[in-house]
Amino acid sequence: MICSNPSATYDVVVIGGGPAGATAATFLQRQGHRCVVLENSTFPRYHVGESLIPHTYGTLDRLGLLPKLRSSHFPVKHSVRFVSPSGKQTDPFYFSETISGEAAQTWQVERSEFDELCLQHARDNGVEVRMQTRANSVLFDENGRATGVLAKTQGEESEEIHCRVVIDASGRATAIGSQLELKTEVAGLNKASIWGYYRGGKRRPGIDAGETTIFMIPLRGWFWYIPLPDDVVSVGVVASPEYLFAEDRDFEKAFGREVARCGPLQEMLAGATFEGRIRGLRRLAYRNRQIAGDGWVMVGDAAAFLDPIYSSGLFLAMASAELAAGCIHDALRCDDVSAEKLGAFAGPLWEGIEVIRRLIHAFYDPDFSFHKFVERFPEQRAALIDCLVGDVVEKDMSGFLGALAEMTPPPGPV
């Protein structure tokens, strides 16, 4: 049975209570728009993607979350380091080379705690949050405009929740993308990932204790090594499925084999104990052919996911949510929720994502290395760090992309 409740009418319905959904709802509620977040799970809940990059600082500041992060137990992150299969290390890329002051540092976050912090902050700003509520489908009128969501809260009847704008912040589930069959692969980015957690892994001294370390493995695969609270480190491998599952399709066996093969990583894990269980994804990258329509927008992983190499996932989730919130506010204010009005943020966002995509493509080119690039184009070191910190949206990166093209052929258009 479906209940149509006239009182359940909002300016904005947000599908998903992760950082993207919480960010968009917080900004819009502050601007006077009635928002409700529908979250299928209960918090705290597990999620991967623990590393923030510095350019998230602005959004966190405008949200008002910085005081909570400063007082948290999350490790402070000042840099990223790349280690070759032989164990040779690049000098750390310190974010302070291009950013001054506190904004040059960021955090490695326990996502269950960070996501709950973001969603509670949305509540504190007046957002209504419904937990254990699944958005079964988005409602459209005869003209194809989104008008609400058919939702079901656990233990209750299904309900039509009407609104002026639907925000899809459902992550990899891509609620609207799946419903409208917009989701597609990203050519040239066929990667899989397997990950788990260790207690007691080594940490570097001083300000390097919280850095992200990238350990390269043969055939342009790599491990992440991310220090988390309570003496835990997140360790994950990313490579082509053909490589990872050549010997065995089992996540645990493939992960154990690759950890054992990576000598420099083994040194960091000496004495550490594995905790929890192995998780994995057989294909990481996807995108939607359209991320805004009449009455709806997608933000964060609901719109696209490319690759975890530069830890851009949380940044793009929160940045896209803030950009989209600005467009939605303007659209609601002038009563024009057309795709053109709601999707005005997409152009600048995709231009920034394209810079990251080009650098991801270069990273997987066996003839490319950061050391070679900086040696050949020393004047582009600052631009490279801009990419690593996320400073790529609404910024002219043509010089950097030109230099990159001289070292590795650009990928085909998305």
FIVEXRO-32949 format. One record per residue (C-alpha): residue number from 1; residue in three letters; y, z, x. Coordinates in steps of 0.5 Angstrom, whole numbers. Each point is the difference from the previous one (the first is absolute). Layout:
// FIVEXRO-32949
resi NUM&resn ALA&north Y&up Z&east X .
...
END
This chain:
// FIVEXRO-32949
resi 1&resn MET&north 0&up 0&east 0 .
resi 2&resn ILE&north 7&up -2&east 2 .
resi 3&resn CYS&north 6&up 5&east -1 .
resi 4&resn SER&north 7&up -4&east 0 .
resi 5&resn ASN&north 5&up 6&east 1 .
resi 6&resn PRO&north 7&up -2&east -2 .
resi 7&resn SER&north 2&up 6&east 4 .
resi 8&resn ALA&north -3&up -3&east 6 .
resi 9&resn THR&north 5&up -4&east 2 .
resi 10&resn TYR&north 3&up 0&east 7 .
resi 11&resn ASP&north 5&up -5&east 4 .
resi 12&resn VAL&north -5&up 0&east 6 .
resi 13&resn VAL&north -8&up 1&east 0 .
resi 14&resn VAL&north -3&up 1&east 7 .
resi 15&resn ILE&north -7&up -2&east 1 .
resi 16&resn GLY&north -2&up 5&east 6 .
resi 17&resn GLY&north 2&up 6&east 3 .
resi 18&resn GLY&north 0&up -1&east 7 .
resi 19&resn PRO&north 6&up -1&east 5 .
resi 20&resn ALA&north 2&up -7&east -3 .
resi 21&resn GLY&north 0&up 3&east -7 .
resi 22&resn ALA&north 3&up 6&east 1 .
resi 23&resn THR&north 6&up -3&east 4 .
resi 24&resn ALA&north 2&up -5&east -5 .
resi 25&resn ALA&north -1&up 5&east -6 .
resi 26&resn THR&north 4&up 5&east 4 .
resi 27&resn PHE&north 6&up -5&east 2 .
resi 28&resn LEU&north 0&up -2&east -7 .
resi 29&resn GLN&north 0&up 6&east -4 .
resi 30&resn ARG&north 6&up 3&east 4 .
resi 31&resn GLN&north 4&up -6&east -2 .
resi 32&resn GLY&north -2&up 2&east -8 .
resi 33&resn HIS&north -6&up -4&east -1 .
resi 34&resn ARG&north -5&up 3&east -4 .
resi 35&resn CYS&north -7&up -1&east 4 .
resi 36&resn VAL&north -7&up 2&east 0 .
resi 37&resn VAL&north -5&up 0&east 5 .
resi 38&resn LEU&north -7&up -2&east -2 .
resi 39&resn GLU&north -5&up 3&east 5 .
resi 40&resn ASN&north -8&up -1&east -1 .
resi 41&resn SER&north -2&up 5&east 5 .
resi 42&resn THR&north 2&up 8&east 1 .
resi 43&resn PHE&north 4&up 2&east 6 .
resi 44&resn PRO&north -1&up 2&east 6 .
resi 45&resn ARG&north -5&up -6&east 1 .
resi 46&resn TYR&north -2&up -4&east 6 .
resi 47&resn HIS&north 3&up -6&east 3 .
resi 48&resn VAL&north 0&up -4&east 7 .
resi 49&resn GLY&north 7&up -2&east 3 .
resi 50&resn GLU&north 2&up 6&east 3 .
resi 51&resn SER&north 5&up -3&east 5 .
resi 52&resn LEU&north 8&up 0&east -2 .
resi 53&resn ILE&north 4&up -5&east 4 .
resi 54&resn PRO&north 8&up 2&east 2 .
resi 55&resn HIS&north 3&up -5&east -5 .
resi 56&resn THR&north -3&up 4&east -6 .
resi 57&resn TYR&north 6&up 5&east 2 .
resi 58&resn GLY&north 5&up -3&east -4 .
resi 59&resn THR&north -4&up 0&east -6 .
resi 60&resn LEU&north -3&up 7&east 1 .
resi 61&resn ASP&north 8&up 3&east 1 .
resi 62&resn ARG&north 2&up -4&east -6 .
resi 63&resn LEU&north -6&up 3&east -4 .
resi 64&resn GLY&north 2&up 7&east 3 .
resi 65&resn LEU&north -7&up 1&east 3 .
resi 66&resn LEU&north 2&up 1&east 7 .
resi 67&resn PRO&north 1&up 8&east 0 .
resi 68&resn LYS&north -7&up 1&east -3 .
resi 69&resn LEU&north -3&up -5&east 6 .
resi 70&resn ARG&north 4&up 4&east 5 .
resi 71&resn SER&north -3&up 6&east -2 .
resi 72&resn SER&north -7&up -3&east -1 .
resi 73&resn HIS&north -6&up 1&east 5 .
resi 74&resn PHE&north 0&up -7&east 1 .
resi 75&resn PRO&north 0&up -3&east 7 .
resi 76&resn VAL&north 6&up -3&east 2 .
resi 77&resn LYS&north -1&up -7&east 3 .
resi 78&resn HIS&north 5&up -3&east 5 .
resi 79&resn SER&north -4&up -6&east 2 .
resi 80&resn VAL&north -6&up -5&east 0 .
resi 81&resn ARG&north -4&up -2&east 6 .
resi 82&resn PHE&north -5&up -5&east 1 .
resi 83&resn VAL&north -6&up 0&east 5 .
resi 84&resn SER&north -4&up -5&east 2 .
resi 85&resn PRO&north -8&up 0&east 0 .
resi 86&resn SER&north 0&up 1&east 8 .
resi 87&resn GLY&north 4&up 6&east -2 .
resi 88&resn LYS&north 7&up -2&east 3 .
resi 89&resn GLN&north 6&up 2&east -4 .
resi 90&resn THR&north 6&up -3&east -2 .
resi 91&resn ASP&north 6&up 5&east 1 .
resi 92&resn PRO&north 1&up 3&east -7 .
resi 93&resn PHE&north 5&up -4&east -4 .
resi 94&resn TYR&north 5&up 6&east -2 .
resi 95&resn PHE&north 4&up -1&east -6 .
resi 96&resn SER&north 6&up 4&east 3 .
resi 97&resn GLU&north 1&up -7&east 4 .
resi 98&resn THR&north 3&up -3&east -6 .
resi 99&resn ILE&north 2&up 6&east -5 .
resi 100&resn SER&north 4&up 6&east 2 .
resi 101&resn GLY&north 0&up 7&east -3 .
resi 102&resn GLU&north -6&up 3&east -4 .
resi 103&resn ALA&north -1&up -7&east -4 .
resi 104&resn ALA&north -4&up -2&east 7 .
resi 105&resn GLN&north -6&up 5&east -2 .
resi 106&resn THR&north -4&up 0&east -6 .
resi 107&resn TRP&north -7&up 3&east -2 .
resi 108&resn GLN&north -7&up -1&east -1 .
resi 109&resn VAL&north -2&up 3&east -7 .
resi 110&resn GLU&north -6&up 2&east -3 .
resi 111&resn ARG&north 0&up -4&east -6 .
resi 112&resn SER&north -2&up 4&east -5 .
resi 113&resn GLU&north 5&up 5&east 1 .
resi 114&resn PHE&north 6&up -5&east 1 .
resi 115&resn ASP&north -2&up -4&east -6 .
resi 116&resn GLU&north 0&up 7&east -4 .
resi 117&resn LEU&north 7&up 1&east 3 .
resi 118&resn CYS&north 3&up -6&east -2 .
resi 119&resn LEU&north -3&up 0&east -7 .
resi 120&resn GLN&north 2&up 7&east -1 .
resi 121&resn HIS&north 7&up -2&east 2 .
resi 122&resn ALA&north 0&up -5&east -5 .
resi 123&resn ARG&north -1&up 5&east -5 .
resi 124&resn ASP&north 5&up 5&east 3 .
resi 125&resn ASN&north 5&up -6&east -2 .
resi 126&resn GLY&north -2&up 0&east -7 .
resi 127&resn VAL&north -5&up -6&east 0 .
resi 128&resn GLU&north -6&up 1&east -5 .
resi 129&resn VAL&north -7&up 0&east 4 .
resi 130&resn ARG&north -6&up -1&east -4 .
resi 131&resn MET&north -6&up 2&east 4 .
resi 132&resn GLN&north -7&up -3&east -1 .
resi 133&resn THR&north 3&up -5&east -4 .
resi 134&resn ARG&north -3&up -7&east 1 .
resi 135&resn ALA&north 4&up -7&east -2 .
resi 136&resn ASN&north -5&up -4&east -3 .
resi 137&resn SER&north 4&up -6&east -1 .
resi 138&resn VAL&north 8&up -2&east 0 .
resi 139&resn LEU&north 2&up -2&east -7 .
resi 140&resn PHE&north 4&up -7&east 0 .
resi 141&resn ASP&north 4&up -3&east -6 .
resi 142&resn GLU&north -1&up -7&east -3 .
resi 143&resn ASN&north 5&up -3&east 6 .
resi 144&resn GLY&north -4&up 3&east 6 .
resi 145&resn ARG&north 5&up 6&east 1 .
resi 146&resn ALA&north -3&up 7&east 1 .
resi 147&resn THR&north 1&up 5&east -5 .
resi 148&resn GLY&north -4&up 6&east 2 .
resi 149&resn VAL&north -7&up 2&east 2 .
resi 150&resn LEU&north -6&up 2&east -4 .
resi 151&resn ALA&north -2&up 7&east 3 .
resi 152&resn LYS&north -6&up 5&east -1 .
resi 153&resn THR&north 1&up 7&east 3 .
resi 154&resn GLN&north -7&up 4&east 1 .
resi 155&resn GLY&north -2&up 3&east -6 .
resi 156&resn GLU&north 5&up -3&east -5 .
resi 157&resn GLU&north 0&up -7&east -4 .
resi 158&resn SER&north 3&up -6&east 3 .
resi 159&resn GLU&north 8&up -1&east -1 .
resi 160&resn GLU&north 5&up -6&east 0 .
resi 161&resn ILE&north 6&up 3&east 5 .
resi 162&resn HIS&north 6&up -5&east -1 .
resi 163&resn CYS&north 5&up -1&east 5 .
resi 164&resn ARG&north 5&up -5&east 2 .
resi 165&resn VAL&north -3&up -1&east 7 .
resi 166&resn VAL&north -7&up 1&east 3 .
resi 167&resn ILE&north 0&up 2&east 8 .
resi 168&resn ASP&north -7&up -2&east 3 .
resi 169&resn ALA&north -1&up 5&east 5 .
resi 170&resn SER&north -8&up 1&east -1 .
resi 171&resn GLY&north -1&up -2&east 8 .
resi 172&resn ARG&north -6&up -4&east 1 .
resi 173&resn ALA&north -2&up 0&east -7 .
resi 174&resn THR&north 6&up -5&east -1 .
resi 175&resn ALA&north 0&up 2&east -8 .
resi 176&resn ILE&north 4&up -6&east -2 .
resi 177&resn GLY&north -2&up -5&east 6 .
resi 178&resn SER&north -8&up 1&east -3 .
resi 179&resn GLN&north 2&up -1&east -7 .
resi 180&resn LEU&north 4&up -6&east 1 .
resi 181&resn GLU&north -4&up -3&east 6 .
resi 182&resn LEU&north 5&up 0&east 5 .
resi 183&resn LYS&north -4&up 3&east 6 .
resi 184&resn THR&north -2&up -4&east 5 .
resi 185&resn GLU&north -2&up 0&east 8 .
resi 186&resn VAL&north 5&up 0&east 6 .
resi 187&resn ALA&north -2&up -6&east 4 .
resi 188&resn GLY&north -2&up 2&east 7 .
resi 189&resn LEU&north 0&up 7&east -1 .
resi 190&resn ASN&north -8&up 1&east -1 .
resi 191&resn LYS&north 0&up 7&east 2 .
resi 192&resn ALA&north -5&up 6&east -2 .
resi 193&resn SER&north 1&up 8&east 2 .
resi 194&resn ILE&north -4&up 6&east 1 .
resi 195&resn TRP&north 3&up 7&east 1 .
resi 196&resn GLY&north -2&up 7&east 0 .
resi 197&resn TYR&north 3&up 7&east 3 .
resi 198&resn TYR&north -1&up 4&east 6 .
resi 199&resn ARG&north 2&up 8&east 1 .
resi 200&resn GLY&north 1&up 1&east 7 .
resi 201&resn GLY&north 2&up -6&east 3 .
resi 202&resn LYS&north 5&up 0&east 6 .
resi 203&resn ARG&north 8&up -1&east -1 .
resi 204&resn ARG&north 4&up -2&east 6 .
resi 205&resn PRO&north 5&up 5&east 2 .
resi 206&resn GLY&north 8&up 1&east -2 .
resi 207&resn ILE&north 3&up -5&east -5 .
resi 208&resn ASP&north -6&up -5&east 1 .
resi 209&resn ALA&north -5&up 5&east -4 .
resi 210&resn GLY&north 2&up -3&east -6 .
resi 211&resn GLU&north 0&up -7&east 2 .
resi 212&resn THR&north -4&up -6&east -3 .
resi 213&resn THR&north -5&up -3&east 5 .
resi 214&resn ILE&north -3&up -7&east -1 .
resi 215&resn PHE&north -7&up -1&east 4 .
resi 216&resn MET&north -1&up -7&east 1 .
resi 217&resn ILE&north -8&up -2&east -1 .
resi 218&resn PRO&north -3&up -7&east 2 .
resi 219&resn LEU&north 2&up -6&east -5 .
resi 220&resn ARG&north 7&up 3&east -2 .
resi 221&resn GLY&north -3&up 5&east -4 .
resi 222&resn TRP&north 3&up 7&east 1 .
resi 223&resn PHE&north 0&up 8&east -1 .
resi 224&resn TRP&north 5&up 4&east -3 .
resi 225&resn TYR&north 1&up 7&east 2 .
resi 226&resn ILE&north 5&up 4&east -4 .
resi 227&resn PRO&north 1&up 8&east 1 .
resi 228&resn LEU&north 0&up 4&east -6 .
resi 229&resn PRO&north 1&up 7&east -2 .
resi 230&resn ASP&north -5&up 6&east 1 .
resi 231&resn ASP&north -3&up -4&east 7 .
resi 232&resn VAL&north -3&up -6&east -4 .
resi 233&resn VAL&north 1&up -7&east 2 .
resi 234&resn SER&north -1&up -6&east -4 .
resi 235&resn VAL&north -4&up -5&east 3 .
resi 236&resn GLY&north -1&up -7&east -2 .
resi 237&resn VAL&north -2&up -7&east 2 .
resi 238&resn VAL&north 2&up -7&east -2 .
resi 239&resn ALA&north -3&up -7&east 1 .
resi 240&resn SER&north -3&up -6&east -3 .
resi 241&resn PRO&north -5&up 1&east -5 .
resi 242&resn GLU&north -5&up -4&east 4 .
resi 243&resn TYR&north 1&up 4&east 6 .
resi 244&resn LEU&north 0&up 7&east -3 .
resi 245&resn PHE&north -6&up -2&east -4 .
resi 246&resn ALA&north -4&up -5&east 5 .
resi 247&resn GLU&north -5&up 5&east 1 .
resi 248&resn ASP&north 0&up 5&east -6 .
resi 249&resn ARG&north 4&up 0&east -7 .
resi 250&resn ASP&north -1&up 7&east 0 .
resi 251&resn PHE&north 7&up 4&east 1 .
resi 252&resn GLU&north -3&up 6&east 4 .
resi 253&resn LYS&north -4&up -4&east 4 .
resi 254&resn ALA&north 6&up -5&east 2 .
resi 255&resn PHE&north 5&up 5&east 1 .
resi 256&resn GLY&north -5&up 4&east 5 .
resi 257&resn ARG&north -1&up -6&east 4 .
resi 258&resn GLU&north 7&up -2&east 1 .
resi 259&resn VAL&north 2&up 7&east 1 .
resi 260&resn ALA&north -6&up 1&east 6 .
resi 261&resn ARG&north 3&up -7&east 3 .
resi 262&resn CYS&north 7&up 2&east 1 .
resi 263&resn GLY&north 0&up 4&east 6 .
resi 264&resn PRO&north 8&up 2&east 0 .
resi 265&resn LEU&north -1&up 3&east -7 .
resi 266&resn GLN&north -6&up 3&east 2 .
resi 267&resn GLU&north 4&up 4&east 5 .
resi 268&resn MET&north 5&up 2&east -6 .
resi 269&resn LEU&north -6&up 3&east -4 .
resi 270&resn ALA&north -4&up 3&east 5 .
resi 271&resn GLY&north -2&up 7&east -3 .
resi 272&resn ALA&north 3&up -2&east -7 .
resi 273&resn THR&north -5&up 1&east -6 .
resi 274&resn PHE&north 0&up -5&east -6 .
resi 275&resn GLU&north 2&up 2&east -7 .
resi 276&resn GLY&north -1&up -2&east -7 .
resi 277&resn ARG&north -3&up -7&east -1 .
resi 278&resn ILE&north 1&up -7&east 2 .
resi 279&resn ARG&north 5&up -5&east -4 .
resi 280&resn GLY&north 1&up -7&east 0 .
resi 281&resn LEU&north 3&up -7&east -3 .
resi 282&resn ARG&north -4&up -6&east 2 .
resi 283&resn ARG&north 7&up -4&east -1 .
resi 284&resn LEU&north 7&up 3&east 1 .
resi 285&resn ALA&north 5&up -6&east -2 .
resi 286&resn TYR&north 2&up -3&east -6 .
resi 287&resn ARG&north 6&up -1&east -4 .
resi 288&resn ASN&north 3&up -2&east -7 .
resi 289&resn ARG&north 3&up -7&east -1 .
resi 290&resn GLN&north 5&up 3&east -4 .
resi 291&resn ILE&north 3&up 7&east 0 .
resi 292&resn ALA&north 5&up 0&east -6 .
resi 293&resn GLY&north 0&up -3&east -7 .
resi 294&resn ASP&north 3&up 1&east -6 .
resi 295&resn GLY&north 0&up 8&east -1 .
resi 296&resn TRP&north -4&up 2&east 6 .
resi 297&resn VAL&north 0&up 0&east 7 .
resi 298&resn MET&north -5&up 2&east 6 .
resi 299&resn VAL&north 1&up 5&east 6 .
resi 300&resn GLY&north -3&up 2&east 6 .
resi 301&resn ASP&north -8&up -1&east 1 .
resi 302&resn ALA&north 0&up -3&east -8 .
resi 303&resn ALA&north 4&up -6&east 3 .
resi 304&resn ALA&north -3&up -1&east 6 .
resi 305&resn PHE&north -4&up 3&east 7 .
resi 306&resn LEU&north 0&up -4&east 6 .
resi 307&resn ASP&north -3&up 4&east 6 .
resi 308&resn PRO&north 1&up 8&east 2 .
resi 309&resn ILE&north 1&up -2&east 8 .
resi 310&resn TYR&north 8&up 2&east -1 .
resi 311&resn SER&north -1&up 6&east -5 .
resi 312&resn SER&north 5&up -4&east -4 .
resi 313&resn GLY&north -4&up 2&east -7 .
resi 314&resn LEU&north 4&up 6&east -2 .
resi 315&resn PHE&north 6&up -3&east 2 .
resi 316&resn LEU&north -1&up -6&east -4 .
resi 317&resn ALA&north -2&up 4&east -6 .
resi 318&resn MET&north 6&up 4&east 0 .
resi 319&resn ALA&north 5&up -5&east 2 .
resi 320&resn SER&north -2&up -5&east -5 .
resi 321&resn ALA&north 0&up 5&east -5 .
resi 322&resn GLU&north 7&up 2&east 2 .
resi 323&resn LEU&north 2&up -7&east 0 .
resi 324&resn ALA&north -3&up -2&east -7 .
resi 325&resn ALA&north 3&up 7&east -3 .
resi 326&resn GLY&north 7&up -3&east 2 .
resi 327&resn CYS&north -2&up -7&east -4 .
resi 328&resn ILE&north -3&up 4&east -6 .
resi 329&resn HIS&north 6&up 4&east -1 .
resi 330&resn ASP&north 5&up -6&east 0 .
resi 331&resn ALA&north -5&up -4&east -4 .
resi 332&resn LEU&north 0&up 6&east -5 .
resi 333&resn ARG&north 8&up 1&east 0 .
resi 334&resn CYS&north 1&up -7&east -2 .
resi 335&resn ASP&north -6&up 0&east -5 .
resi 336&resn ASP&north -3&up -6&east 4 .
resi 337&resn VAL&north -7&up 1&east 2 .
resi 338&resn SER&north -2&up -7&east 2 .
resi 339&resn ALA&north -4&up -1&east 6 .
resi 340&resn GLU&north 6&up -3&east 4 .
resi 341&resn LYS&north 4&up 6&east -1 .
resi 342&resn LEU&north -6&up 5&east 1 .
resi 343&resn GLY&north -3&up -4&east 6 .
resi 344&resn ALA&north 7&up 0&east 4 .
resi 345&resn PHE&north -3&up 4&east 5 .
resi 346&resn ALA&north -6&up -4&east 2 .
resi 347&resn GLY&north 4&up -5&east 4 .
resi 348&resn PRO&north 3&up 5&east 5 .
resi 349&resn LEU&north -7&up 4&east 0 .
resi 350&resn TRP&north -4&up -6&east 1 .
resi 351&resn GLU&north 4&up -2&east 6 .
resi 352&resn GLY&north -1&up 6&east 3 .
resi 353&resn ILE&north -7&up 0&east -1 .
resi 354&resn GLU&north -1&up -7&east 3 .
resi 355&resn VAL&north 3&up 3&east 7 .
resi 356&resn ILE&north -6&up 5&east -1 .
resi 357&resn ARG&north -5&up -5&east -1 .
resi 358&resn ARG&north 2&up -4&east 5 .
resi 359&resn LEU&north -1&up 5&east 5 .
resi 360&resn ILE&north -6&up 2&east -3 .
resi 361&resn HIS&north -2&up -7&east 1 .
resi 362&resn ALA&north 2&up 0&east 8 .
resi 363&resn PHE&north -4&up 7&east 1 .
resi 364&resn TYR&north -6&up -3&east -2 .
resi 365&resn ASP&north 1&up -6&east 4 .
resi 366&resn PRO&north -5&up 1&east 7 .
resi 367&resn ASP&north 6&up -3&east 4 .
resi 368&resn PHE&north 5&up 4&east -2 .
resi 369&resn SER&north 2&up 7&east 2 .
resi 370&resn PHE&north 6&up 5&east -1 .
resi 371&resn HIS&north 0&up 1&east 8 .
resi 372&resn LYS&north 1&up -8&east 1 .
resi 373&resn PHE&north 5&up -1&east -6 .
resi 374&resn VAL&north 4&up 6&east 3 .
resi 375&resn GLU&north 0&up -3&east 7 .
resi 376&resn ARG&north 1&up -7&east -2 .
resi 377&resn PHE&north 6&up 2&east -5 .
resi 378&resn PRO&north 3&up 7&east 2 .
resi 379&resn GLU&north 6&up -2&east -4 .
resi 380&resn GLN&north -5&up 1&east -6 .
resi 381&resn ARG&north -3&up 7&east 1 .
resi 382&resn ALA&north 5&up 3&east -5 .
resi 383&resn ALA&north -2&up -5&east -5 .
resi 384&resn LEU&north -7&up 1&east 1 .
resi 385&resn ILE&north 1&up 8&east -1 .
resi 386&resn ASP&north 4&up -2&east -6 .
resi 387&resn CYS&north -6&up -3&east -3 .
resi 388&resn LEU&north -4&up 6&east 2 .
resi 389&resn VAL&north 5&up 5&east -3 .
resi 390&resn GLY&north 0&up -5&east -7 .
resi 391&resn ASP&north 7&up -2&east 1 .
resi 392&resn VAL&north -1&up -7&east -2 .
resi 393&resn VAL&north 3&up 0&east -7 .
resi 394&resn GLU&north 7&up -4&east -1 .
resi 395&resn LYS&north 0&up -1&east 7 .
resi 396&resn ASP&north 1&up -6&east 5 .
resi 397&resn MET&north -7&up 0&east 4 .
resi 398&resn SER&north 1&up -8&east 1 .
resi 399&resn GLY&north 0&up 1&east 8 .
resi 400&resn PHE&north -6&up 4&east 0 .
resi 401&resn LEU&north -4&up -4&east -4 .
resi 402&resn GLY&north 2&up -6&east 4 .
resi 403&resn ALA&north -2&up 4&east 6 .
resi 404&resn LEU&north -6&up 1&east -3 .
resi 405&resn ALA&north -2&up -7&east -2 .
resi 406&resn GLU&north 1&up -2&east 8 .
resi 407&resn MET&north -6&up 5&east 1 .
resi 408&resn THR&north -5&up -1&east -6 .
resi 409&resn PRO&north 0&up -6&east -5 .
resi 410&resn PRO&north 3&up 3&east -7 .
resi 411&resn PRO&north -5&up 1&east -6 .
resi 412&resn GLY&north 1&up -5&east -5 .
resi 413&resn PRO&north 4&up 2&east -6 .
resi 414&resn VAL&north -2&up 5&east -5 .
END
